[in-house]
């Protein structure tokens, strides 16, 4: 799972239109960070949204989860925007992995152990990801 720190780093470097599925429209309503929070928590699926009601006993399970993830005010905006429709949240594994690896490669000056803890990986995995970036760069022995 993507950590909160990694999620904020991803959100800082991504535009809403870069997100998969219905997430660009969700990001326009509640912001990129909260759209990514929904994608992280929901994972993959379709969320049906009914019109907003202040009566919590009438909230669907999905709406209660959305409120827990992004807060009541943003959930209300989302329900008002999509009320009566659905949101498709695709499986974002390749999206998460690509952005996580990009953040790891661009994290200059951070220790591998800190990156590993931040992203929930081993130091060896961090080295492999960072090495993947340097494989494209010329080395001293390229001319041989």
C-alpha positions in Angstrom: 0.0 0.0 0.0 1.2 3.5 -0.7 2.1 5.5 2.4 0.6 8.9 3.2 4.0 10.6 2.5 4.4 8.8 -0.8 0.8 9.8 -1.7 1.5 13.4 -1.0 4.7 13.3 -3.1 2.7 11.7 -6.0 -0.1 14.2 -5.7 2.4 17.1 -5.9 3.8 15.8 -9.2 0.6 14.7 -11.0 -2.2 16.5 -12.8 -5.8 15.4 -12.5 -5.8 14.3 -16.1 -2.9 11.9 -15.4 -5.1 9.8 -13.1 -6.9 6.6 -14.4 -10.6 6.0 -14.7 -13.0 8.5 -13.2 -10.4 9.8 -10.9 -9.7 13.0 -13.0 -13.3 14.1 -12.4 -13.1 13.1 -8.8 -9.9 15.1 -8.4 -11.6 18.2 -9.9 -14.2 18.0 -7.2 -12.2 17.1 -4.1 -8.5 17.5 -5.1 -5.8 15.2 -6.3 -4.7 14.1 -2.8 -8.2 13.0 -1.8 -8.9 11.3 -5.2 -5.7 9.3 -4.6 -6.8 8.5 -1.1 -10.1 7.1 -2.5 -8.2 5.1 -5.0 -5.8 3.7 -2.4 -8.6 2.7 0.0 -11.2 1.5 -2.5 -8.6 -0.2 -4.7 -10.8 -1.2 -7.6 -14.5 -1.0 -8.2 -17.6 0.9 -8.8 -19.1 3.2 -6.2 -22.7 4.2 -6.5 -23.6 7.6 -5.1 -27.1 8.6 -4.1 -28.0 12.2 -3.4 -26.6 13.6 -0.1 -28.6 13.3 3.1 -27.6 14.6 6.5 -29.3 11.6 8.0 -26.4 9.2 8.7 -28.7 6.2 9.0 -29.6 6.6 5.3 -25.9 6.6 4.2 -24.9 3.7 2.1 -21.8 1.7 3.1 -19.9 3.3 0.3 -20.8 6.8 1.3 -19.8 6.1 4.9 -16.4 4.9 3.7 -16.0 8.0 1.5 -16.8 10.2 4.5 -14.2 8.3 6.6 -11.6 8.7 3.9 -12.0 12.3 2.7 -14.2 13.9 5.3 -17.9 14.9 5.4 -17.6 18.2 3.5 -15.7 16.7 0.5 -18.0 13.6 0.5 -21.0 16.0 0.3 -19.4 17.8 -2.7 -18.7 14.5 -4.3 -22.2 13.1 -3.7 -23.8 16.4 -5.0 -21.6 16.2 -8.2 -22.1 12.5 -8.9 -25.4 12.0 -7.1 -27.5 9.3 -8.7 -24.5 8.1 -10.8 -21.5 6.0 -10.2 -17.7 6.4 -10.0 -15.4 3.8 -11.5 -12.1 3.5 -9.7 -9.8 1.3 -11.7 -7.1 -1.0 -10.4 -4.2 1.4 -9.9 -1.3 -0.9 -9.1 0.8 0.0 -12.2 0.0 3.7 -11.6 1.1 3.5 -7.9 4.2 1.5 -8.8 5.3 3.9 -11.6 4.9 7.0 -9.4 6.5 5.4 -6.4 9.5 4.4 -8.4 9.7 7.9 -9.9 9.7 9.4 -6.4 12.4 7.0 -5.3 14.6 7.7 -8.3 14.2 11.5 -7.7 14.8 11.4 -4.0 18.4 12.7 -4.1 20.2 12.8 -0.8 17.9 10.5 1.1 19.3 7.4 2.6 18.1 4.1 1.2 16.9 3.0 4.6 14.7 6.0 5.0 13.3 5.5 1.5 12.6 1.9 2.3 10.7 2.8 5.5 8.8 5.5 3.7 7.6 3.2 0.9 7.4 -0.1 2.8 10.1 -1.7 0.8 13.5 -3.3 1.5 16.8 -1.5 1.0 17.5 -4.0 -1.7 14.3 -3.1 -3.6 15.2 0.6 -3.3 18.7 -0.1 -4.7 17.2 -2.0 -7.6 14.7 0.8 -8.4 17.5 3.4 -8.2 19.8 1.3 -10.3 17.1 1.0 -13.0 17.4 4.8 -13.4 21.2 4.7 -13.7 21.1 1.9 -16.3 20.0 4.5 -18.8 22.8 6.8 -18.0 26.2 6.5 -19.8 29.0 4.9 -17.8 32.8 5.0 -17.9 32.8 1.6 -19.7 30.2 2.4 -22.5 32.9 3.1 -25.1 34.6 -0.3 -24.7 
